[in-house]
Amino acid sequence: MTTETPPTREAVAFADPLTCAPNAVGDAVAPGLGPADRTAGALLSVRATGMSFRFVRSLRTCEFDPAEGPADREERRDRTELPTDRRGRQRGYARSPSLRSVRQRRLGRNGPRVSAIGLGCMGMSQSYGVPDTAGALATFERAFELGVTFLDTADIYGPFTNEELVGRAIRGRRDDVVLATKCGFVPGDGTGPNRIDGSPEHIRAACEASLRRLGVRTIDLYYLHRVDPRTPIEESVRAMAGLVDDGKVRYLGLSEVSPATLRRAGSVHPITAVQSEYSLWTRDPETGILPACRELGVGFVPFSPLGRGFFSGTVRSLAGLPADDFRRGIPRFQEGNLERNLALLDRLESIAREQGVSPAQLALAWVLHRGEDLVPIPGTKRRRYLEENVAATELSLTAEQLSRIEEAVRREAVAGERYSPAGQALIDR
């Protein structure tokens, strides 16, 4: 049986949410800004044309542009004042409470319809500073107001506490969300790393525990978090398919798998979605799993679409990060690599300033433009960043603009691996 007592990890530097080992993997949440950033100002109304934004100051009244048609006016939304960073630079725009729901996409050929972006929940419970339960619940509430329906958690996040938090957030709203969680990791005992277990016995026990923590009868999308090299993928998926037959799970997914493993898994039961890291600085899926997903009608869910917070533009050095922030051990954030990568970010920021948006919004919009079959799940625990991410779903990029973005952050120019050796070892190839 899987124990639900969170282990102590005091001896592990940069403890990764998955491996519980140094220099490993996870999603990112941009660090908080200064007190000035929390100052509310006049509302803004924004009209988007391509990537060009017209800002109109208003006090909850509409100023109509004579060039607008009825459809334009219907699309208009109020926005909060542009936030600034500590240097007083504007950081794009954020949504106000009057915004309508996010557009939706279908997850895979036969999967559920979900919001065009989901909400990665891991950072609400670990890895990026002290958890703030009240703030996280407020962020969930704002997500629901904006029509973000796709929530992503896992039993290893916390461990266990993130599922409990999500369960609290969706209480009374179960029918309004598509709930994804994952199994396959067993927490370490405090003296060693987490281990992978894809055995049928563990999968069944883990599902029961997740259902209890989430407070639901059925999980919408159940992922195998990593492939267990000791258990044939067919056996793992067969056990997961049994959960579908029992009505405990609706759809199945895999995380960080190779095309060959996806095909083997699909021969046992239809796979609805594959989750892998994908962003401007991690484009490996383009030559591997993403084409396979499209061939097989499997949805693709990019995690860390903002490069673990790198494309927020707020991580210029490691000095401001908490001592236990796991990014301190990520190769791309290490001294030497970080400086080279910041040169790429500067180019992206230049393009973003031209368009009146933040670099994070531009980076997220680029991911969204890679195809309607992609549903990224940027993680955040703050409403401000949630609103900024949601606003990125409205950006329309031309082929020329996409080319400029890709030239600014050339994949071959990115310095450092995305995982440490310990994290790399978990990737199915």
Sine and cosine of phi, psi and omega as CSV:
sin_phi,cos_phi,sin_psi,cos_psi,sin_omega,cos_omega
0.00,0.00,0.57,-0.82,0.02,-1.00
-0.99,0.15,0.81,-0.58,0.04,-1.00
-0.96,0.27,0.54,-0.84,0.00,-1.00
-0.94,-0.35,0.27,0.96,0.07,-1.00
-1.00,0.02,0.93,-0.36,-0.04,-1.00
-0.84,0.54,0.81,-0.58,-0.02,-1.00
-0.96,0.27,0.41,-0.91,0.10,-0.99
-0.99,0.12,0.61,-0.79,-0.05,-1.00
-0.74,-0.67,0.55,0.84,-0.12,-0.99
-0.87,0.49,-0.50,0.87,-0.11,-0.99
-1.00,0.08,-0.06,1.00,-0.10,-1.00
-0.98,-0.18,0.88,-0.47,0.03,-1.00
-0.98,0.22,0.64,-0.77,0.02,-1.00
0.78,0.63,0.71,0.70,-0.10,-1.00
-0.82,0.57,0.85,-0.53,0.00,-1.00
-0.98,0.17,0.58,-0.82,-0.02,-1.00
-0.90,0.44,-0.38,0.92,-0.05,-1.00
-0.98,-0.22,-0.83,0.56,-0.08,-1.00
-1.00,0.10,-0.35,0.94,-0.12,-0.99
0.85,0.52,0.48,0.88,-0.02,-1.00
-0.83,-0.56,0.29,-0.96,0.00,-1.00
-0.88,0.47,0.51,-0.86,0.19,-0.98
0.85,0.52,0.75,0.66,-0.02,-1.00
-0.91,-0.41,-0.45,-0.90,-0.31,-0.95
-0.92,-0.39,0.29,-0.96,0.11,-0.99
0.19,-0.98,0.06,-1.00,0.04,-1.00
-1.00,0.06,0.11,-0.99,-0.07,-1.00
-0.80,-0.60,0.47,-0.88,0.13,-0.99
-0.77,-0.64,0.79,-0.61,-0.02,-1.00
-0.91,0.42,0.63,-0.78,0.00,-1.00
-0.88,0.47,0.39,-0.92,0.00,-1.00
-0.93,0.36,0.38,-0.92,0.03,-1.00
-0.99,-0.14,-0.05,-1.00,-0.07,-1.00
-0.98,0.18,0.08,-1.00,-0.03,-1.00
-0.84,0.54,-0.55,0.83,-0.02,-1.00
-0.89,0.47,-0.47,0.88,-0.03,-1.00
-0.94,0.34,-0.30,0.95,-0.05,-1.00
-1.00,-0.04,0.06,1.00,0.00,-1.00
-0.98,0.20,0.82,-0.57,-0.01,-1.00
-0.99,0.11,0.58,-0.82,0.01,-1.00
-0.78,-0.63,-0.32,-0.95,0.02,-1.00
-0.90,0.43,0.51,-0.86,0.04,-1.00
-0.96,0.29,0.45,-0.90,0.05,-1.00
-0.84,-0.54,0.62,-0.78,0.13,-0.99
-0.94,-0.34,0.70,-0.71,-0.16,-0.99
-0.83,-0.56,0.72,-0.69,0.14,-0.99
-0.90,-0.44,0.81,-0.59,-0.07,-1.00
-0.97,-0.23,0.77,-0.63,0.12,-0.99
-0.75,-0.66,0.96,-0.28,-0.16,-0.99
0.89,0.45,-0.88,-0.48,0.06,-1.00
-0.91,-0.41,0.28,0.96,-0.03,-1.00
-0.98,-0.19,0.79,-0.62,-0.10,-0.99
-0.88,-0.47,0.74,-0.68,0.02,-1.00
-0.96,-0.27,0.88,-0.48,-0.06,-1.00
-0.99,-0.16,0.77,-0.63,-0.02,-1.00
-0.83,-0.56,0.89,-0.46,0.03,-1.00
-0.95,0.33,0.67,-0.75,0.03,-1.00
-0.44,-0.90,0.26,-0.96,0.09,-1.00
-0.87,-0.50,0.95,0.31,-0.01,-1.00
0.86,0.50,0.37,0.93,0.13,-0.99
-0.86,-0.52,0.41,-0.91,-0.07,-1.00
-0.99,-0.11,0.73,-0.68,0.17,-0.99
-0.96,-0.29,0.90,-0.43,-0.11,-0.99
-1.00,-0.01,0.71,-0.70,0.08,-1.00
-0.99,0.12,0.83,-0.56,-0.01,-1.00
-0.84,0.55,-0.43,0.90,-0.02,-1.00
-0.98,0.19,-0.16,0.99,-0.04,-1.00
-0.98,0.18,0.59,-0.81,0.16,-0.99
-0.99,-0.15,0.00,-1.00,0.00,-1.00
-0.84,0.55,-0.64,0.77,-0.01,-1.00
-0.90,0.43,-0.61,0.79,0.03,-1.00
-0.89,0.46,-0.68,0.73,-0.03,-1.00
-0.92,0.39,-0.57,0.82,0.04,-1.00
-0.92,0.40,-0.53,0.85,-0.04,-1.00
-0.99,0.17,-0.28,0.96,-0.09,-1.00
-0.90,0.43,0.60,-0.80,0.00,-1.00
-0.63,-0.77,0.54,-0.84,0.12,-0.99
-0.96,0.27,0.48,-0.87,0.03,-1.00
-0.66,-0.75,0.42,-0.91,0.08,-1.00
-0.98,0.18,0.26,-0.97,-0.05,-1.00
-0.87,0.49,0.53,-0.85,0.00,-1.00
-0.85,0.52,0.83,-0.55,0.05,-1.00
-0.96,0.30,0.39,-0.92,0.05,-1.00
-0.83,-0.56,0.39,-0.92,0.09,-1.00
-1.00,0.00,-0.13,-0.99,-0.08,-1.00
-0.90,0.43,-0.34,0.94,0.00,-1.00
-1.00,-0.02,0.06,1.00,0.01,-1.00
0.99,0.14,0.21,0.98,-0.01,-1.00
-1.00,0.04,0.66,-0.75,0.03,-1.00
-0.94,0.33,0.62,-0.78,-0.11,-0.99
-0.90,-0.45,0.65,0.76,0.03,-1.00
1.00,-0.06,-0.51,-0.86,-0.02,-1.00
-0.68,-0.73,0.32,-0.95,0.02,-1.00
-0.79,-0.62,0.39,-0.92,-0.05,-1.00
-1.00,0.09,0.53,-0.85,0.10,-1.00
-0.99,-0.13,0.18,-0.98,-0.10,-1.00
-0.90,0.44,-0.20,0.98,-0.08,-1.00
-1.00,0.02,0.07,1.00,-0.07,-1.00
-0.93,0.37,0.55,-0.84,0.04,-1.00
-0.99,0.13,0.03,-1.00,-0.12,-0.99
-0.94,0.35,0.44,-0.90,0.08,-1.00
-0.92,0.39,0.57,-0.82,0.10,-0.99
-0.90,0.44,0.31,-0.95,-0.06,-1.00
-0.90,-0.43,0.35,-0.94,0.10,-0.99
-0.71,-0.71,0.38,-0.92,0.08,-1.00
-1.00,-0.02,0.70,-0.72,-0.01,-1.00
-1.00,0.00,0.99,-0.16,-0.05,-1.00
0.99,0.16,0.11,-0.99,-0.06,-1.00
-0.90,0.43,-0.60,0.80,-0.09,-1.00
-0.80,-0.60,0.36,0.93,-0.04,-1.00
-1.00,-0.03,-0.11,-0.99,-0.03,-1.00
-0.97,0.25,0.37,-0.93,0.16,-0.99
-1.00,0.10,0.73,-0.68,-0.04,-1.00
-0.71,-0.71,0.21,-0.98,0.09,-1.00
-0.89,0.46,0.49,-0.87,-0.08,-1.00
-0.87,0.50,-0.44,0.90,0.21,-0.98
-0.79,-0.61,0.53,-0.85,0.09,-1.00
-0.98,-0.21,-0.14,-0.99,0.03,-1.00
-0.84,-0.54,0.93,-0.38,0.11,-0.99
-0.97,0.23,0.83,-0.56,-0.19,-0.98
-0.98,-0.18,-0.15,0.99,-0.13,-0.99
-0.81,0.59,-0.72,0.69,-0.09,-1.00
-0.90,0.43,-0.21,0.98,0.06,-1.00
-0.95,0.30,-0.29,0.96,-0.09,-1.00
-0.87,-0.50,-0.21,0.98,-0.10,-1.00
-0.18,-0.98,0.19,-0.98,0.26,-0.97
0.98,0.19,-0.36,0.93,-0.07,-1.00
-0.74,-0.67,0.83,0.56,0.01,-1.00
1.00,-0.06,-0.10,-0.99,-0.06,-1.00
-0.95,0.31,0.78,-0.63,0.03,-1.00
-0.88,0.48,0.57,-0.82,0.02,-1.00
-0.81,-0.59,1.00,-0.08,-0.10,-1.00
-0.88,0.48,-0.72,0.70,-0.02,-1.00
-0.88,0.47,-0.69,0.73,0.03,-1.00
-0.91,0.42,-0.62,0.79,0.02,-1.00
-0.91,0.42,-0.69,0.72,0.01,-1.00
-0.90,0.44,-0.59,0.81,0.06,-1.00
-0.92,0.40,-0.58,0.81,0.05,-1.00
-0.92,0.39,-0.66,0.75,0.09,-1.00
-0.84,0.53,-0.72,0.69,-0.03,-1.00
-0.86,0.50,-0.67,0.74,0.02,-1.00
-0.91,0.41,-0.62,0.79,0.04,-1.00
-0.87,0.49,-0.67,0.74,0.00,-1.00
-0.92,0.40,-0.61,0.79,0.04,-1.00
-0.88,0.48,-0.59,0.81,-0.05,-1.00
-1.00,0.06,-0.03,1.00,0.04,-1.00
1.00,0.07,0.33,0.94,0.11,-0.99
-0.98,0.20,0.93,-0.36,-0.15,-0.99
-0.95,-0.31,-0.15,0.99,-0.15,-0.99
-0.95,-0.30,0.94,-0.34,-0.06,-1.00
-0.94,-0.34,0.69,-0.72,-0.06,-1.00
-0.83,-0.55,0.85,-0.52,0.05,-1.00
-0.67,-0.74,-0.17,-0.99,0.04,-1.00
-0.26,-0.97,0.43,-0.90,-0.01,-1.00
-0.92,0.39,-0.47,0.88,-0.04,-1.00
-0.97,0.23,-0.26,0.96,-0.02,-1.00
-0.96,0.29,0.91,-0.42,0.00,-1.00
0.81,-0.58,-0.87,0.50,-0.12,0.99
-0.95,0.30,0.44,-0.90,0.10,-0.99
0.98,0.22,-0.55,0.84,-0.13,-0.99
-0.93,0.36,-0.45,0.89,-0.01,-1.00
-0.93,0.36,-0.64,0.77,0.07,-1.00
-0.89,0.46,-0.63,0.77,0.04,-1.00
-0.89,0.46,-0.65,0.76,0.03,-1.00
-0.90,0.44,-0.72,0.69,0.03,-1.00
-0.88,0.48,-0.64,0.76,0.04,-1.00
-0.85,0.52,-0.65,0.76,0.06,-1.00
-0.90,0.44,-0.66,0.75,-0.08,-1.00
-0.91,0.41,-0.57,0.82,-0.10,-1.00
-0.99,-0.11,0.03,1.00,0.01,-1.00
-0.85,0.52,0.82,-0.57,-0.05,-1.00
0.99,0.12,0.01,1.00,-0.04,-1.00
-0.78,-0.62,0.27,0.96,-0.17,-0.98
-0.80,0.60,-0.64,0.77,-0.06,-1.00
-0.97,0.25,-0.12,0.99,-0.06,-1.00
-1.00,-0.09,-0.10,0.99,-0.10,-1.00
-0.79,-0.62,0.40,-0.92,0.19,-0.98
-0.96,-0.29,0.90,-0.43,-0.19,-0.98
-0.98,-0.22,0.86,-0.52,0.04,-1.00
-0.90,-0.44,0.73,-0.69,0.14,-0.99
-0.63,-0.77,0.06,-1.00,-0.16,-0.99
-0.66,-0.75,0.41,-0.91,0.09,-1.00
-0.74,-0.67,0.18,-0.98,0.10,-1.00
0.82,-0.57,-0.25,0.97,0.06,-1.00
-0.95,-0.32,0.60,-0.80,0.12,-0.99
-0.89,-0.46,0.82,-0.57,-0.04,-1.00
-0.87,0.49,0.58,-0.81,0.08,-1.00
-0.94,0.34,0.12,-0.99,-0.05,-1.00
-1.00,-0.08,0.19,0.98,0.00,-1.00
0.99,-0.17,-0.30,0.96,0.01,-1.00
-0.94,-0.33,-0.15,0.99,-0.03,-1.00
-0.54,-0.84,0.07,-1.00,-0.04,-1.00
-0.97,0.26,0.24,-0.97,0.15,-0.99
-0.89,0.45,0.38,-0.93,0.05,-1.00
-0.83,-0.56,0.37,-0.93,0.01,-1.00
-1.00,-0.08,0.68,-0.73,0.06,-1.00
-0.63,-0.78,0.96,-0.26,0.04,-1.00
-0.96,-0.28,0.38,0.93,-0.01,-1.00
-0.94,0.34,0.49,-0.87,0.03,-1.00
-0.82,0.57,-0.64,0.77,-0.02,-1.00
-0.89,0.46,-0.71,0.71,-0.01,-1.00
-0.92,0.39,-0.67,0.75,-0.03,-1.00
-0.86,0.50,-0.70,0.71,-0.01,-1.00
-0.91,0.41,-0.70,0.72,0.01,-1.00
-0.91,0.41,-0.64,0.77,0.00,-1.00
-0.90,0.43,-0.63,0.77,0.01,-1.00
-0.90,0.44,-0.70,0.71,0.02,-1.00
-0.86,0.50,-0.68,0.73,-0.01,-1.00
-0.91,0.40,-0.64,0.77,0.02,-1.00
-0.91,0.41,-0.67,0.75,0.04,-1.00
-0.85,0.52,-0.66,0.75,0.00,-1.00
-0.92,0.40,-0.72,0.70,-0.02,-1.00
-0.92,0.39,-0.62,0.79,-0.01,-1.00
-0.97,0.23,-0.33,0.94,0.00,-1.00
0.95,0.32,0.56,0.83,-0.02,-1.00
-0.79,-0.61,0.27,-0.96,0.04,-1.00
-1.00,-0.05,-0.41,0.91,-0.06,-1.00
-0.63,-0.78,0.67,-0.74,0.12,-0.99
-1.00,-0.09,0.76,-0.65,-0.05,-1.00
-0.94,0.34,-0.74,0.68,-0.05,-1.00
-0.72,-0.69,0.89,-0.46,-0.07,-1.00
-0.91,-0.42,0.90,-0.43,-0.04,-1.00
-0.99,-0.12,0.52,-0.86,0.34,-0.94
-1.00,0.05,0.90,-0.44,-0.19,-0.98
-0.91,0.41,-0.66,0.75,0.11,-0.99
-0.54,-0.84,0.47,-0.88,0.02,-1.00
-0.97,0.26,0.75,-0.66,0.05,-1.00
-1.00,0.07,0.91,-0.40,-0.04,-1.00
-0.90,0.44,-0.28,0.96,0.00,-1.00
-1.00,0.00,-0.17,0.99,-0.04,-1.00
-0.83,-0.55,0.86,-0.51,0.05,-1.00
-0.81,0.58,0.68,-0.74,-0.05,-1.00
-0.84,0.54,-0.52,0.86,0.02,-1.00
-0.87,0.49,-0.62,0.78,0.00,-1.00
-0.93,0.36,-0.66,0.75,0.02,-1.00
-0.89,0.46,-0.73,0.68,-0.05,-1.00
-0.94,0.35,-0.56,0.83,0.04,-1.00
-0.88,0.47,-0.65,0.76,0.05,-1.00
-0.91,0.41,-0.64,0.77,0.03,-1.00
-0.92,0.40,-0.61,0.79,0.05,-1.00
-0.89,0.46,-0.56,0.83,0.06,-1.00
-0.89,0.46,-0.55,0.83,0.06,-1.00
-0.92,0.39,-0.57,0.82,0.09,-1.00
-0.90,0.43,-0.72,0.69,0.00,-1.00
-0.86,0.50,-0.55,0.83,-0.01,-1.00
-0.99,0.13,-0.05,1.00,0.01,-1.00
0.98,0.18,0.22,0.98,-0.01,-1.00
-1.00,-0.02,-0.30,0.96,-0.01,-1.00
-0.64,-0.77,0.58,-0.81,0.02,-1.00
-0.99,-0.15,-0.72,0.69,-0.06,-1.00
-0.73,-0.68,0.42,-0.91,-0.01,-1.00
-0.93,-0.38,0.54,-0.84,0.04,-1.00
-0.62,-0.78,0.23,-0.97,0.04,-1.00
-0.75,-0.66,0.40,-0.92,0.00,-1.00
-0.78,-0.62,0.73,-0.68,0.06,-1.00
0.80,0.60,0.84,0.54,0.01,-1.00
-0.90,-0.43,0.32,-0.95,0.05,-1.00
-1.00,0.07,0.31,-0.95,0.07,-1.00
-0.84,0.54,-0.64,0.77,-0.01,-1.00
-0.89,0.45,-0.67,0.74,0.02,-1.00
-0.92,0.40,-0.63,0.78,0.04,-1.00
-0.86,0.51,-0.69,0.72,0.00,-1.00
-0.91,0.42,-0.66,0.75,0.02,-1.00
-0.90,0.44,-0.68,0.73,0.01,-1.00
-0.90,0.44,-0.66,0.75,-0.01,-1.00
-0.92,0.39,-0.32,0.95,0.05,-1.00
-0.96,0.26,-0.28,0.96,0.01,-1.00
-1.00,-0.10,-0.69,0.72,-0.03,-1.00
-0.38,-0.93,0.56,-0.83,0.03,-1.00
-0.84,0.54,0.73,-0.69,0.07,-1.00
-0.98,-0.19,0.82,-0.57,-0.06,-1.00
-1.00,0.10,-0.61,0.79,-0.10,-1.00
-0.50,-0.86,0.50,-0.87,0.16,-0.99
-0.86,-0.52,0.72,-0.70,0.01,-1.00
-0.94,-0.35,0.78,-0.62,0.04,-1.00
-0.52,-0.85,0.38,-0.92,0.09,-1.00
-0.93,0.37,0.72,-0.70,0.01,-1.00
-0.39,-0.92,0.80,-0.60,0.01,-1.00
-0.27,-0.96,-0.05,-1.00,0.04,-1.00
-0.85,0.53,-0.51,0.86,-0.03,-1.00
-0.97,-0.26,0.10,0.99,0.11,-0.99
-0.69,-0.73,1.00,-0.07,-0.13,-0.99
-0.90,-0.44,0.27,0.96,0.02,-1.00
-0.79,0.61,-0.64,0.77,-0.04,-1.00
-0.84,0.54,-0.38,0.92,-0.07,-1.00
-0.90,0.45,-0.44,0.90,-0.03,-1.00
-0.94,-0.35,0.24,0.97,-0.03,-1.00
-0.60,-0.80,-1.00,-0.05,-0.18,-0.98
-0.96,0.29,-0.52,0.85,-0.04,-1.00
-0.90,0.43,-0.74,0.68,0.09,-1.00
-0.86,0.50,-0.59,0.80,0.02,-1.00
-0.91,0.41,-0.66,0.75,0.04,-1.00
-0.87,0.49,-0.68,0.73,-0.02,-1.00
-0.92,0.39,-0.61,0.79,0.04,-1.00
-0.89,0.45,-0.62,0.78,-0.11,-0.99
-1.00,-0.08,-0.04,1.00,0.00,-1.00
0.97,0.26,0.51,0.86,-0.02,-1.00
-0.98,-0.19,0.73,-0.68,0.04,-1.00
-0.93,0.36,0.43,-0.90,-0.02,-1.00
-0.85,-0.53,0.80,-0.60,-0.07,-1.00
-0.88,-0.47,0.99,-0.15,0.03,-1.00
-0.95,0.30,0.83,-0.56,0.17,-0.99
-0.98,-0.18,0.33,-0.94,-0.11,-0.99
0.78,0.63,0.75,0.66,-0.01,-1.00
-0.93,0.36,-0.22,0.98,0.05,-1.00
-0.96,-0.27,0.38,0.93,0.07,-1.00
0.88,0.48,0.67,0.75,-0.01,-1.00
0.83,0.55,0.65,0.76,0.04,-1.00
1.00,0.01,-0.13,0.99,-0.05,-1.00
-0.87,0.50,-0.68,0.74,-0.08,-1.00
-0.98,0.19,0.02,1.00,0.16,-0.99
-0.95,0.32,-0.36,0.93,-0.01,-1.00
0.98,0.17,0.13,0.99,-0.05,-1.00
-0.99,-0.15,-0.18,0.98,0.00,-1.00
-0.96,-0.26,1.00,0.03,0.01,-1.00
-1.00,-0.09,-0.24,0.97,0.08,-1.00
-0.35,-0.94,0.16,-0.99,0.02,-1.00
-1.00,0.08,-0.11,0.99,-0.12,-0.99
-0.87,0.49,-0.59,0.80,-0.07,-1.00
-1.00,0.05,-0.04,1.00,-0.03,-1.00
-1.00,0.09,0.52,-0.85,0.09,-1.00
-0.83,0.55,0.45,-0.89,-0.07,-1.00
-0.86,0.50,-0.50,0.87,-0.04,-1.00
-0.98,-0.19,0.18,0.98,0.05,-1.00
-0.88,0.47,0.83,-0.56,-0.13,-0.99
-0.92,0.38,-0.29,0.96,0.03,-1.00
-0.91,0.42,-0.33,0.94,0.06,-1.00
-0.87,0.49,-0.39,0.92,0.00,-1.00
-0.97,-0.25,0.04,1.00,0.03,-1.00
-0.99,0.16,0.79,-0.62,-0.06,-1.00
-0.80,0.61,-0.61,0.79,-0.06,-1.00
-0.94,0.35,-0.29,0.96,0.04,-1.00
-0.99,-0.16,0.01,1.00,-0.04,-1.00
-0.97,0.25,0.42,-0.91,0.02,-1.00
-0.83,0.56,0.69,-0.73,-0.08,-1.00
0.99,-0.12,-0.83,0.56,0.06,-1.00
-0.95,0.31,-0.67,0.74,-0.06,-1.00
-0.87,0.49,-0.68,0.73,-0.01,-1.00
-0.88,0.47,-0.65,0.76,0.03,-1.00
-0.92,0.39,-0.62,0.79,0.00,-1.00
-0.95,0.31,-0.53,0.85,0.05,-1.00
-0.91,0.42,-0.48,0.88,0.07,-1.00
-0.90,0.44,-0.58,0.81,0.07,-1.00
-0.93,0.36,-0.66,0.75,0.02,-1.00
-0.89,0.46,-0.63,0.78,0.02,-1.00
-0.85,0.52,-0.63,0.78,0.03,-1.00
-0.91,0.41,-0.66,0.75,0.02,-1.00
-0.91,0.41,-0.65,0.76,0.02,-1.00
-0.88,0.47,-0.58,0.81,0.02,-1.00
-0.88,0.47,-0.69,0.73,0.04,-1.00
-0.91,0.42,-0.67,0.74,-0.02,-1.00
-0.88,0.47,-0.66,0.75,0.02,-1.00
-0.89,0.46,-0.62,0.79,0.04,-1.00
-0.86,0.52,-0.55,0.84,-0.10,-0.99
-0.99,-0.14,-0.06,1.00,0.03,-1.00
0.97,0.26,0.45,0.89,0.03,-1.00
-0.80,-0.60,0.12,-0.99,0.02,-1.00
-1.00,0.03,0.37,-0.93,0.06,-1.00
-0.88,0.47,-0.53,0.85,0.04,-1.00
-0.90,0.44,-0.67,0.74,0.02,-1.00
-0.90,0.43,-0.63,0.77,0.01,-1.00
-0.91,0.41,-0.67,0.74,0.00,-1.00
-0.91,0.42,-0.65,0.76,0.00,-1.00
-0.94,0.33,-0.63,0.77,0.05,-1.00
-0.89,0.46,-0.60,0.80,0.05,-1.00
-0.87,0.50,-0.70,0.72,0.03,-1.00
-0.88,0.47,-0.70,0.71,-0.01,-1.00
-0.88,0.48,-0.52,0.85,-0.02,-1.00
-0.99,0.17,-0.04,1.00,0.03,-1.00
-0.97,0.26,-0.19,0.98,0.07,-1.00
0.43,-0.90,0.51,-0.86,0.02,-1.00
-0.93,0.36,-0.22,0.98,0.00,-1.00
-1.00,0.03,0.09,1.00,0.05,-1.00
-0.97,-0.23,0.70,-0.72,0.07,-1.00
-0.75,-0.66,1.00,-0.03,-0.02,-1.00
-0.94,0.35,0.43,-0.90,-0.02,-1.00
-0.80,-0.60,0.93,0.36,0.04,-1.00
-0.87,0.50,0.65,-0.76,-0.02,-1.00
-0.99,-0.16,0.62,-0.78,0.12,-0.99
-0.33,-0.94,0.40,-0.92,0.11,-0.99
-0.89,-0.45,0.12,0.99,-0.05,-1.00
-0.87,-0.50,0.67,-0.74,-0.03,-1.00
-0.89,0.46,-0.61,0.79,-0.04,-1.00
-0.85,0.53,-0.72,0.70,-0.02,-1.00
-0.96,0.29,-0.53,0.85,0.10,-0.99
-0.86,0.51,-0.74,0.67,-0.01,-1.00
-0.88,0.47,-0.65,0.76,0.01,-1.00
-0.90,0.44,-0.64,0.77,0.03,-1.00
-0.91,0.41,-0.68,0.73,0.01,-1.00
-0.89,0.46,-0.64,0.77,0.01,-1.00
-0.88,0.48,-0.48,0.88,0.00,-1.00
-0.90,0.43,-0.36,0.93,0.02,-1.00
-0.93,0.37,-0.24,0.97,-0.01,-1.00
-1.00,-0.05,-0.17,0.98,-0.03,-1.00
-0.95,0.33,0.71,-0.70,0.06,-1.00
-0.91,-0.42,0.88,-0.47,-0.07,-1.00
-0.96,-0.30,0.70,-0.72,0.08,-1.00
-0.99,0.13,0.21,-0.98,0.04,-1.00
-0.87,0.49,-0.61,0.79,0.01,-1.00
-0.91,0.41,-0.67,0.74,0.00,-1.00
-0.91,0.41,-0.66,0.76,0.05,-1.00
-0.88,0.48,-0.64,0.77,0.01,-1.00
-0.91,0.42,-0.65,0.76,0.03,-1.00
-0.89,0.45,-0.66,0.76,0.01,-1.00
-0.89,0.45,-0.71,0.70,-0.01,-1.00
-0.93,0.37,-0.52,0.86,0.06,-1.00
-0.95,0.32,-0.55,0.84,0.02,-1.00
-0.92,0.39,-0.63,0.78,0.00,-1.00
-0.87,-0.50,0.97,0.25,-0.01,-1.00
-0.94,0.34,0.71,-0.70,-0.08,-1.00
-0.87,0.49,-0.57,0.82,-0.02,-1.00
-0.97,0.25,-0.21,0.98,-0.02,-1.00
-1.00,-0.04,-0.16,0.99,-0.01,-1.00
-0.93,0.36,0.75,-0.66,-0.06,-1.00
-0.98,-0.20,0.77,-0.64,0.07,-1.00
0.99,-0.12,0.47,-0.88,0.06,-1.00
-0.98,0.21,0.38,-0.92,0.02,-1.00
-0.98,0.18,-0.35,0.94,0.04,-1.00
-0.80,-0.60,0.37,-0.93,0.23,-0.97
-0.97,0.25,0.15,-0.99,0.08,-1.00
-0.82,0.58,-0.61,0.79,0.02,-1.00
-0.90,0.43,-0.66,0.75,0.03,-1.00
-0.94,0.33,-0.63,0.78,0.02,-1.00
-0.87,0.50,-0.56,0.83,-0.05,-1.00
-0.92,0.40,-0.32,0.95,-0.03,-1.00
-1.00,0.06,-0.16,0.99,-0.09,-1.00
-0.99,0.12,0.78,-0.62,0.05,-1.00
-0.98,0.22,0.81,-0.59,-0.05,-1.00
-0.81,-0.58,0.00,0.00,0.00,0.00
